[in-house]
Amino acid sequence: MNIRTPIEYEVEQVRIPRDWSRNAVRRLLTDRAEYGGWELVRLRRYRDGTRDVWVRRKIIRVRPTL
């Protein structure tokens, strides 16, 4: 019996100050993706230069076997 459960995600919001360069933001997001398993969901940049970044990763739940 194959029961499909919906995929659950852990979501994190990160606020990045305006004085960070584009390369610094890229490096941060690349490291999170490579080493933490995070993927970019949304990036929002405001007029004052700050950025809000939403990243997510799958939650893997172990089910007991019978």
ABEGO torsion letter per residue (X at the ends): XBBBBBBBBBBBBBBBBAABBAAAAAAAAAAAAAAAGBBBABBBBBAAGBBBBBBBBBBBBBBBBX
